[in-house]
């Protein structure tokens, strides 16, 4: 009986730890592959998936944003949070003009 209770407790503790991820994380190699003046929106979307938002300005340029969030922890563990946000500006011809990456 003592072994059964120990096993059940161990399963409960294991089950209380979770990792939740949303979005697509871009590695440093993927970010380095983004070449302003060359990379197209379609290429970025194939690499990172669709952006969470895309806005068009009055000049025809668009700004697209990708967001990745990872939360790890549980009932008996400290919650840890990390995120990555990438904003990219594309020309009217859908060519990457610039990108900004922030991570926490």
C-alpha positions in Angstrom: 0.0 0.0 0.0 2.9 2.4 0.9 4.4 1.8 -2.6 1.2 2.4 -4.3 0.7 5.7 -2.5 4.3 6.7 -3.3 3.7 5.9 -7.0 0.5 7.9 -7.1 2.1 10.9 -5.4 5.0 10.7 -7.9 2.5 10.7 -10.8 0.7 13.7 -9.4 3.8 15.7 -9.0 4.9 14.8 -12.5 1.5 15.7 -13.9 1.6 19.1 -12.2 4.4 20.4 -14.3 3.4 21.8 -17.7 4.9 23.6 -20.6 2.7 25.7 -22.9 4.0 27.2 -26.1 2.2 29.6 -28.5 3.5 30.7 -31.8 6.7 29.8 -33.6 10.1 30.4 -32.1 12.7 31.8 -34.6 16.2 30.6 -34.0 19.2 33.0 -34.5 20.0 31.1 -37.7 16.5 31.8 -39.0 16.7 35.4 -38.1 20.1 35.8 -39.8 18.6 34.3 -42.9 16.2 37.3 -43.2 17.8 39.6 -45.6 16.4 43.1 -46.0 16.0 44.0 -49.6 15.8 40.3 -50.6 13.5 38.2 -48.4 9.9 38.2 -49.4 6.8 38.2 -47.2 5.9 34.7 -48.6 9.4 33.4 -47.6 9.1 34.8 -44.1 5.6 33.3 -43.8 6.8 29.9 -45.0 9.6 30.0 -42.3 7.6 31.4 -39.3 3.9 30.8 -40.2 1.3 33.5 -40.5 1.9 36.6 -38.4 -0.4 37.5 -35.5 -1.1 40.9 -37.1 -0.3 42.7 -40.3 -1.1 46.4 -40.9 -0.9 48.4 -44.0 0.1 52.1 -43.9 -0.7 54.9 -46.3 2.5 54.5 -48.3 1.7 50.9 -49.1 4.2 49.5 -46.7 3.1 46.8 -44.2 4.2 45.9 -40.7 3.8 42.2 -39.7 4.3 40.9 -36.2 5.1 37.4 -35.0 4.9 36.5 -31.3 6.1 33.4 -29.4 5.4 32.7 -25.8 6.6 29.8 -23.6 5.4 29.2 -20.0 6.8 26.4 -17.9 5.9 25.4 -14.3 3.2 24.0 -12.2 1.6 23.8 -8.8 4.8 23.0 -7.0 7.2 24.8 -9.3 8.1 28.4 -10.0 6.4 29.6 -13.2 8.9 30.7 -15.9 8.0 32.8 -18.8 9.9 33.6 -22.0 8.8 35.4 -25.2 10.0 36.5 -28.5 8.4 39.2 -30.7 9.5 40.0 -34.2 8.2 43.0 -36.1 9.0 43.3 -39.8 8.4 46.1 -42.3 7.7 45.1 -45.9 7.7 47.3 -49.0 4.7 47.7 -51.2 6.3 44.9 -53.3 6.3 42.6 -50.1 10.1 42.7 -49.8 11.5 42.9 -46.3 12.8 46.4 -45.5 13.8 45.9 -41.8 13.1 43.7 -38.8 13.3 44.1 -35.0 13.6 41.2 -32.6 13.0 41.4 -28.9 13.3 38.6 -26.4 12.6 38.4 -22.7 
